[in-house]
């Protein structure tokens, strides 16, 4: 058939279509990338529209039809929809390859509705012999149109005709992805495996896309499960994999999202524009309603600051990596830039009390004219989390000239310097060596002169060895800092030939260094001609103004003067910050060089080799020398000035009472618990008291209603329903009495949990497992439904049914249930043989729903690089104590070192578990809720409440110290009105020791974590309730209490009555951790390590805390 000529009506229609297209661009053009994202995705491999091989021989079509196919394919590749339609409308034949080519072109152009018309037209022609390629396109087409009925219809036809192959199965996964049907996508992957059709990376990427498009609140967990499965099959992830994975994490915690970006970088996978936009959408939320710059600024104003900061950092990294950004990303980048410049420029006008610390400032009345983002942050905009403060730190500036042939010997001494610095004064801000030719410079900064003197003692041996190599004349030593601090150093450092450079009063410090120091310093020395010093100093303000308004990467900045020389002490986070700063102060720098002349500037740059490379092109022509930073450098986070060091109060021991008053006894006596209690009860409610009633239990155990357990007939019915028992057993089971009847209840709870548990031996630990306790009762996540779990559940049903029959025949209950429990948790027969539980301890265990935690501990690798044999031995030991009901007694017996320095009354008081009732206002009046301490079986579930470890099947090693350490317990917030299923919040409470002598016991309260699935958590009320509970505990034990980060009374969110309390004072504490009874220790508050092997006593770095000293502890 001849290709039709252009009809007469084509031109006016084309004009109309172009006008419509222009209006469409005006409407949505802002959100379009520089080229179509869809086309980009196809080119990158996130969507597959490659030509499909036809099964109908091309020899049965005409030459004109072959030409038409070629033209359709070419037009489709160009995205020329007008040409595709011109070619298609002139065709009246029924050759399947032509229809397939036209449908493929429609797909490439994004016209899926028209592709469906083509498919329906083909299927209506009885002469057409539809092949696998056509069915594949039909599935893809109706998947795009979200028509599940037609997708299933075509799929069934392919099955009936035996045409299902990798391409058709892949199209079915794509269709599920378009509709967000993640369970269906996984089912198709399983079906492919059953048919021996090996799933490839594109199939898994489509399944991840299904998770991304799903509406399920736990879609990110399903995506992680697929991702881990993909890795076990040795499939290499691509940028498309991570784009879909990140997209599925839109509702996930920020840490999980940022971890994915780090994981992708670790695998060496570069980002592209699709990933960049998807990642920012996951961090910031969807951008559908963002149409212009004002709406973007408003969205950023509503975003939590940690997400705003992550978006800013990610954008910077994308730009640095050369990623071509979409228009959305560029607009977001522009918004951040404008906000930074706007706030820095408006900062002097925003506050009426600029002399106060930022957190105490208030907005001026004119703030109503400021943008919403500025009005929403009355504490000020802190770049990189900090504002510029006055700089008063002291730097030691030693230059060593190393004799020829001695450089390697000199560098061999670096480790001793680093070791002494790490173990020495906490006043060190940063420390590390830089080298240039035969010269070595030590870049080091300290909070004060006292820190410098302490450091000189810390590294004395290493300094003596270094000076021994270079000789006295090989050391050029200077010290720079405020005049008052320099005066304290002249007596000790003057005899060493040190020169003292006075720091100018306008110097600035932002801080923000991390443990590994990689910052870049510009090191300019100006030699000022005689009589020109005052003129030179007059230019300082312009330098400071440019720096304040410039790059946020500046860490510290200020001028030091010695005789006729001026040095600018300045540090930046990266080479990009250095280059930005040079632009910020260009005018002032030109004026300074004009005064001293080109020969009057001696310029160096110091930093990591990779950063120096980025600066050589621009700074090399200026005569700069480049000093490479040694890899052993380190930095310490600055301690804010608002927190002053506080000398520990001497521990006076017992206060004269027979024993410290317990929580319950103090309230029972009707006495107060210190002058602070009336203030505290303002927030807990005037009727707050210790709960004397039995605690309100959750309404169900697993999927078993708690009330059912009181009806033995209902228990037997439950066993029949779960296990499918033979009817003749019913009468025998109903006739059981006493222990055997109790055993039926235990067996029912064990069966309920075993028949819905994941198969951890196959699935393993990780982010694919649920993060909330309720999810383990709902049992709807993929880990519960996966075929490997279903197979194990079926095996458990058969084995437990046999156990029920054996129980009916009279087999001893304890022996039978012990063996059943060991089998279900994956314990070895040798381990189970050592268990000696009672029927009551077994019931308590299954009522606490511990089958899944115990199975995860046994079947997942919890060693995490620690000692394997010792860890597995501990898992067996702690499991035995849990099964036998002796966990608390066991951990207290093991924890003697952790409880040392407590007297008998305090030991008894720590063993007691407090329970406190509170009141909060609800829609219908006051509602009760509770705070309670837990250090027994419930600990296995505690870390499923909030983050960051997410519990036994995410990071099982973190659970071991919680289960095993006598010093450790949790405080749970139980609000059955808000969340009836389990505790709505939890925080860790530890009994630690201050560094002595003498060693002083102290309580340490860590941040409150809220249950992820609870909406509208009254966080401040819960924090105050936990605070009240911890204070009462401290009062009962006569011990000080240290409050962690989230209990900061200087926070503006806390009420004035709280901030005014005289017994909450800032302190700087060094704490001692006795060896962990759980081999590992875990904390995000005591260290930066999260979890680590802790077999020896450890001492923390200085910690900024708020101190509460109870009346029973304070001196009269």
C-alpha positions, 0 to 999 in steps of 0.5 A: 500500500502506498504511503498517503500524501499530505492531506489539504487539512494538515496545515491548519490542524498542525497550527492549532496543535502547535498553539495548544502545545505552546499553551501547555508549555506555559502552563507546566513548562516550569516543572519540565526539565531541559529535555523530557524526563520520560525520554531520558529515563528510556535512554538510561534504561528505567523504561524499556521500549526496545524493538520487539521481535515479531513472530509473524514473518515479515515476508507476508507483508508488502513492500509498502508496509515494510517502508511504513514500518520503517517510517513509523519506527523512525518517527517514534524514535524522534518523538514526532507524534504528528508524523506518526499519526499522518502515517497511521491514518492513511493505513487500512490494512491488517498486518500485525507488524504494522500495528505493532510498530504504530503502537510502539511509536505511540508509546514512545510519544506518550500517547497510550490512549491512541495505542489502546485504540490501535490494539482494539482495532487489531483485535477486532479484525478476525484476519489478524494473527496476534503474536507475543509481541502484540500481547506484550504491547497490549499489556504495557498499554493498558498498564499505562492506562491503569486498566487492571481488567484488560491487563489481566485479560491479556495476561490470561490469553498469553498463558492459555496460548503458552506465549508467556516469555520474559518479555511478556512477564516483564510487561506485566511487572511494568503494568503492576508498577504503573498501578502501584501494585507492589504485591502483584509485581513480586508475584509476577517475579515469583511466577517468572522463577517458577517458569524458569524465566530468569528475572533481570535488573530491568524486571527488578527495577520495575518491581521497585517502581511498583513500590515507589508508586504504591500507596502503602505506608510501608512501601519503603520496606517492601522496596528494601526487601526487593533490593536485598533479594536482587543483590543476593542474585548477583544483579548489579544495581544501576542509577535507575535502581536507586532512583526507584528505591529512593522514590519508594522512601518518600514516607521513610525517615530522613536517615534511611533516605540519606543512607541510600544516597551514601550507599549508591556513592559507595558502589560508585554509581553516579547520579543523573538528573532523574535520580537527583529530582527523585531524591529531592522529592523524597527528602522534601515531599512531592512538588506537584503544587509547586508552580513558581519560586514563591511556592517553592520558598513556602514549601521550604519554610514548611519543611523540617530544618534537617530535611531542608539541610539535606536537600541543600547538601544533596544539591551541592553534591549533585552540582559538584558531580556535574549532574545536569539538573532539571528545572525543578532542581534548579529552582530549588537551588535558586531558592536556597541561594536567595534565602541564604543571601536574604537572611544574611543581608536582613539579619541586622534588621530582624532582631531587636536584641542582637546582643543576645545569643541567637536562641534568646532573640526576638523578631522586631515588629517589622518582621511582618514584612519578611518572607514566611521562611524568615518569620518561621525561624525566630531563632535565626537562620543558621548556615550549616547548623551554626551562626557566626560567633566571635572567634576567641580560639588560640592557634599554635603555628609551628613550622619545621624545616626538616634536614635533607634525608630526614623527612621520613623519620620525621613523619614517623613521629606523627602517630605519637602526636595524634595519639597524645592529642586524641587522649589529651585535652578536650579543648582541641578544635582541630589538629593535623600536619601539612607538608610542602617540600622539606617543610612541615606545618602543624595546623592546630587550634584550641579553645583557650590558652589552658588548652594549649598548655594542656596539649603541650603536656599531652605531646611533650615526648613527641615534640622533643623527638621532632625538635631533636630531628630538626634542631632548635633552629629548624623550628619557627614557632608562633601563637595566635589568639586574643591578647588576654589568652596570649598573656597566659602563654608568654611565660611558658612559650616565650623562652621557646622563641615563640612569636605572639600574634594578636587576634583582631576583635572582629574575628569570627568562628562558626565551627562545625568540624567533624571528627576527621578533619579535611578542611582547607585553609588559606595561609596569607602573610602580609608584610606591611610597609612602614607607616602603612599599618593603620591604613591596612587595618582600616580594610579589615571591616570590608573583609569581615563584611564580605565573609559574613555575607559570603559562602556558608563554608567558612569555619573561622576567619580573622586577622592576627598581627605581629610587628609589621606582619599581618596573617589572616587565619581562615578555614573552609570546608572545601576548595569550593568554599575557598574559591567562593570566598575569594570572590566574596572579598575580591575588592578588599583583597585587591586593596590590601595587595595594593598597599603591600605590593605583590612581593608583600604577600606570602601565600599558601594553601593547606588541605587534602590533596584532592581539594588542593588539586581543585585550587591549583589552576586558579591560585597557582599563578598567584604564587601560592604554595600548596601544603598537603594535609596528612591523613591522620588529622582530626577535629573535635566539635566545638562546645558552645559557650552557653554550656560551662564546665561544672565541677562534679558535686562530691557524692555524700552517700546516704542522706540519713534516712533508713533508705532512699524513699521510693516513688511509690512510698513517697507519694503514699506518705503524702509528702512532697518530693522537693520544692520542684514538684509543684512546678513539675505537676503543672505540666503532668496535670494536678492529679498526677500520681503513682498508679495503684491500679493494674496497668491497662494491657494491650487488647490482643496478643499477636492476633489473639484477643486477650479476652479469649484466653479466659475461655478454655472452649474458645482456646480449643476452638482457636487451636482447631481453626489455626491447626486444622485438627481432626474433629475427634480430638476436640472432646479430648482437648476440652477434657484437659484440666489444670496444667494440660489446659494451661498448655493449650493456651500456650500452644495457641499463642505459640501457633498464632505467632509461628504461623505468621512469622517471617522465615528469618533464616532465608530473609535475614535482617535488614531494612525490609523488615517492619519498623513498628510492633503493630506491623507484626500483629497485622502481618501484611508486609511482604516478609510475612507473605513471601513464599519462603515464609509461607513454606515455613509456616506450613511446616510449622502448622503440621508440626504444631498440629502433631504437638496438639495431638501429642498433648491430647494423648498425655505427653508432658506439657513442659517437655512438649512445649519446650521442644516446640518453642525451640524448633520454632525459634531456630534453636539447636537441639543441644541448646534446647536440651539445656532449657528448664522452663516452667509452664508459667515462664513459657506462657509469659514468654508467648504472652510477650510475643517473643517468638519472632525476636528469639527467632531473629536472634537465632537465625540472623547474623548479629555479630556485625564484625564482633567476636562470633563465638562469644556472641553466639554463646551469649545469644544462647545464654540470654535466650535460656534466661528469657525462656526460664523467666530469670532475665532480670535476676540474671542481668543483675547478677552479671552486672556487679561492675555496672552497679558498683558504688551504689549502696544497698538502698540504692541497689534495691531502689534501682531494682524497682520499676516505677510506674507513674500516671499522668493526665492530658486534655482530650476532646472529652476531658482529662485522659490518663496515660502512664510512664513506666520503666521496663527492663525485662522481656518487653525490652525485646520490642522496645526498639521497635518504637521509633528509631534509629535501630528499628529492633531485633531484625534490623540491627540485632546486636543493638538489642543484646546490651539492652537485654543483658546490661543491668545499668540499662532500661527503657521508660515507656510512654503508654497512652491507650487513648492515643495508641491502644496497641503498644507504647507510644514512646520510649527513651533509654535510662542508664545508670552510669558513673562520673569520672572520678575520683571518686566514681559517682553514680549518675542517671542518664536520660536519653532522647524520647522516640515516638512510635512511627505510626502514631499521628499527632504525637503530643511530644512536648507533653510526653517529654515532660512526663518522662522528665517528671518520671526520671526526676522522681526516680532520681529523688528516690535514689538520691542520685543526680540526673543528666538530661540528653539532647531533647530535654534541653530547657534552653530550647524556646519550645519549653515553657518559661517555668521550665527554663527558670528552674534553678535545679536544671543547670548546664554541665559538662560531664565525662562518664564511665561505661563499665564493660558491657554484659552484652559484648556490644554497647549501643547509643547515639547519645553517649558516642558517635558510633551508634553500636560497638564492641565494648569489652573493656571500661570506656570513658566518654568524650566531654558531654554537654548535658543539663543537670538535675540534683534532687533534694535528697542529694543536694548539700544543705 
